[in-house]
C-alpha cells in the first residue's frame, strides 16, 4: 500500500508548485496528462484499468490522493503488489 509520504513525493514530481491536500489541482500545475502519468506510476497492477472518467471529479490534491489510494488498493487486491 502506498503511504501518504510516498504519495506526496510522487505527486511533487509532477506538480509545479508546493501543495497541500486543499490545493486545487490546476493551481498545483497538475493537468490531465500528469494525472494519468501518476495513476500509471502508482498502479500496483500492470494490467490495471484506469478509469480516466474519474478525473473530472478530482478538484484538489486531497481528491487525487484518495483516487490514487483506491487505484493502488485495487491492484494490491488483485495480487499486483509484489
Long-range contacts (C-beta under 8 A, 24 or more apart in sequence): 1-69, 1-72, 1-73, 1-76, 1-81, 2-42, 2-68, 2-69, 2-72, 4-65, 7-42, 7-65, 7-68, 7-69, 10-38, 10-41, 10-42, 11-38, 11-61, 11-64, 11-65, 14-38, 15-61, 19-61, 20-61, 21-60, 21-61, 21-62, 21-65, 22-60, 22-61, 22-62, 23-60, 23-61, 24-59, 24-60, 25-58, 25-59, 25-60, 25-61, 25-63, 25-64, 28-61, 30-61, 30-64, 35-64, 38-64, 38-68, 39-67, 39-68, 39-71, 42-68, 42-71, 42-72, 43-71, 43-72, 43-75, 43-80, 44-72, 44-74, 44-75, 44-76, 44-78, 44-80, 44-81, 45-74, 45-75, 45-78, 45-79, 45-80, 46-80, 47-80, 48-74, 48-75, 48-78, 48-80
